[in-house]
Amino acid sequence: MNTATSAMSLHSLRGAKSYGATVQRLSEVSVKKAHDPYLDIPWSAPECAIEPDDPRLCIDPRHPLAQTSWYEQLDLATRVRFGTEWLAQVLKYAIGFEAVLSRGLLMFAQTLDKRSPDYRYVMHEVIEESRHSQMFQELLDRLDADPIQVSAVERFFDDRVSGTARYFPELFFIAVLGGEIFIDRQNRDELRRPRAEIHPLIRRIIQIHVTEEARHVCFAEQYLEAHLPQLSMQKRTTLKPLTPLLLSSPAQMMLVPSSRLVQRFQISRAALEQAFGARSEHRRQIQRTVEPVRALAERHGFLLGKAWQRCGLLM
């Protein structure tokens, strides 16, 4: 698998003649391109062993945070430990998001005609999300890290987001995009690194995730395009302020070190501002990443520009 092939497949799916045909095609590809983490990932291969001093566990040297004087002053062992801890935290958040998504998809499936293309595809996606959680946890177990748990407040909101799939699926699939587009961007950035810089086990996990997330993003986008025009004025009004919030929160969780990591590794304010501040390349990348969702909101009349600007999502 490579990202070019994945992009070509996604383009062909989006070019299908109708929503129903697109969803049917997604189901077919979910069968042909299925991955089982316990069959398709060589966990026990010698080259896939995770060693705590492996420099390939460092963050990408082209990452904005790696360009700061704070990072340049770290010794190699600390860089490896920081990269390991940050990866573990992202995996922990990702497992939590997969759980939110799976619960929501199962509730959404209860509202569907069981003979519909949507029902079949949604069940494929639930299976894939469960397998993603399996492979993320297997990797997490090998990293010898201690990421923070999702807080009680975050679990409360996660449960509310999952529940919207039953009565307000448009809001739920906006949240789905919020969780998926940023981790997908991060994964694709990793795959652009020279092969020698990325651990083969991590690379294989990312390859599988990118392939299957492309389908998940495609379904969410196509569902929204097909169903947003029928949205009531009340629901449209509700989506306006919530959409940027549903996008900005995952971006913060997936792409910025947690406060615990900031404290543990004593990341300076100057380094955080340089890497992630309002005028940083990171912020411009965030805005480019959310541009398709922003355009979707504008097309369907629920774009509230001021809210997007306050969340740092609009140029």
N, C-alpha and C positions, 0 to 999 in steps of 0.2 A: 504494500500500500504506500502511496505517496500523496502529498497534499494536492498535487495537480490532478491526479486521478479522482480524488475525493471531490474536488471542486467541479470537475467535468460531470461527474455523476449527479451532483446536486443541481447543476445547471439544467441537465436533461430532465430531472424530476420537476423542477419549477416550470419547465416549458411544456408540461403535459397539457392536454386539451381542456381538462376540467378538474375541479377540486376532487371529485370522486376518483378520477383516473390517477391523479397524483397520489392519493392516499393508498389506492390499490397497488401502485408501483412501489411505494415505500414498504408495504408489507412484503412484497415479493423480494425486494432487495434485503429486507431484514432476515429472510430465510437463507438467501444465497450468500450473504456476507456476514453470517452469524459468527460470533466468537464465544468460546467457553474459556474463561481464564485459567481453568485447570488443565485444559488440553492445548491451548494456543500460546501459553507463556511458559518458558522453560525455567521454572522456579528453582529447580535443583541443579541446573547447569553450573559448573565451576565459575564460568565467566559472569554469571548473574548473581554471585554472592555479593552482599553489601558489606564492605569493610569500612569501619568508622573513620579511617584516615584517607579515604579515597578522594582525591582532589576533584573528581568529576561530580561530587556532590555540592561543590560550590555553586553559587548563583552565576548566571551567564555574565561574563566579564563586560558585555555590552549593555547590561541592565543599568538603568539610571542610578540605582543605589550603588552599583559597583564603580561608578565614576566619581564618587564623593571622596573627600580626603579622609572621612571616618573609615570607609572600607579599605582604602589604600594602606592605612596604618595597621590593619589587622594582620596577624601572622596567619600562615596557611592553616594551621589546626583550628583556629577560631573561625576562619572563613568556611571551612568544611562543616564545622559544628553549626554555624549560623544557617548555611544552606540546607543542612539536614533538618534543623528545627523548623525552618520556614516551610519546607516541603511537607513535613509532617502536619503542620497546622493547616495548610491548604487541603491536604487529604482529609483531615478531620472535618473541616467545613464542607468539603465536597460530599462526604458520606452523609452528613446531615441534610444537605440539599437533595441528594438522591432520595432520601427517606420522605422528605416533603413532597417531592415530585411523584414518587410511587403511590403514596397515600392519596394524593389528589387525582392521579390518573385512574385509580381504582374507583374512587367516588364518581368521577366523570363517566366512567364506563357504565355505571349503574343507570345513568340517564339516557343511554344510547339504545337504539334498536340493535339487538345482538346479531342481526344479519347484515348490519351496515359495514362498509369499509372502515369507518372510524373505529368501531369496536375491535375489529381484528388488529388494526395497526396499534391501537393503544395497548392492547395486551402484549404485543411484541415489545413495545417500548418499556413496559413494566419489567419484563424479563431482562432486557438489556440493562436497565438501571440497577436491578438487583445484582447482576453480574459485575457492573462497575463498582458497586459497593464492596463486593467480594475481593476484586483485585486491588482496590485502594486499601482495604484492610490488610490484605496479605503483604503489601508493600510497607504499610505503616508498622506492622509487626516486626519487620526486618530492619527498621531504621533506628531502633533503640532511642526513641524520642518520647516526650511526654507532653503532647499538645493539650491545650485547655479544652474543656468540654463546652458544648453549647450551653449558654446560660438559660435559667428558667424563663427570663423575659423573652429571649430569642425563641425558645420552644413554644411559648404562648403564641407569639406572632406566627411561627411556622404552622401551628395547628390551625390558625385562622386562615392563612393563605391556602392550605390544603383544602379546607372546607369550602372555599369559594368555587372550587371546581364543580360542585354539585349545582349551584344556583347562579354563578356568575363566571362561567368558564373563560370569558374574554379576559377578565382580570387575572385569573389563574395563569393563562398562557402568556400574558405580559410578564408575570413573575417568573415563569419558566424561561423566557428569553433572557430575563435579567440574570438568572443563575447560569445559563448555558453559554451566552456569547462571550463572557469574560474568561471563563475557564477554557473555552475553546481558543480564544486569542492567545492565552498564556501557553496552551499546549502547542499551538502552531509556531509560536516564537521559539519554543524549546526545540522543535523539529528542524528549525532553520540553523541551529548550531552545528558546527562541524561534528561528524559522527564520533570522533575521538574525544570530544568534550562531554558527551552525555553517556551515562551508564546504560549498558544494553538492556537491562531489566526495565529501567525507567522509560527508555525509548520505546520498547515494545508495548508497554502499558499505554503510553501516550498515543501511539499509532492506532491501537484498538479504540481508544476513547474518541479520538478525532473522527475516525470513520463512522462511528455510530452516532456521535453527537450531531454530525451533519444532517442525519435523518431527523433527529429530534427537533433541531432548529427549523428545518424545512416544514415539518408538520405544524409546529406552533405558528410559523409565519403564514402558512397556507390556511390554517383554521381561522386565524384573525382576519385575513383578507376576505374570506368567504362569509364570516359572520358579523364583523363589525358594522357593515352597512345596515343591518337589521336592529342594531342596538337602540334601546329607548333613550330619550333625552336624559332621563334621570341617571341611567348607567353611564352614559357618555360624560355627563357632568362629574360623576364619581371618578371616572378614569383619569380626568385631566390632572388633578394634583397628585394622584397616587402613582401614576406611571413613572415619573422621574425618581420617586422614592424607591420604587420596586427595582429600579436599575442601579441607583447609586449605592445602595447598601451592599449588594453582592460585589460590586467593583471594589469597595473598600475592603471587604473580607478576603477576596481572592487575590488582590493585586498589591495590597499594602501590608507590611508587617503588623501583627497585632500589638496592642499596647504591652502585652506581656513580653513579646520579643524585643520591643523597643527598650523596655526596662532591663531585661536580662543581658542584652548586648550593649547597653548604654549608647544607643544610636542618638547622635546629637540632633538638636532641632534644626540646625543649619543643614545637616545631611538630609533630613526628612523634607525640608522645604525645597532644597535643590532637586531632589529626586521626584517628589510627589506634589509640589506646590502648584499654585494656580497658573504659573507661567511655564511649567515644566513640560517636557516632551511626553511624560506619562499622562498628563492631563489632556494633551492634544490627542494622544492615542485613544484615551477613553472616549473622547468626543467623536472620533472617527468610528470607533467600535459601535457606538449606539446610534450612529447616523441612520441605518436602515429602520430602526424602531422609531426614531424621531420622524422620519419621512412617512412611515405608516400612520403615526398619530396625526400628522398634518393632513394626510389624504382623507382620513376618516373623521376629522373634525374634533379631536380631543387633545390637541396640542396646547398646552399652557406654557408659553415661552418663559415667563418670569420664574415659574417653578423649576424649569429645566436649568435656567441660569443660576438659580440659588443652589442647585445641586451640583453645579459645575459641569453640566452635560451639554451645554449649548455654547457654541463659539460666539 
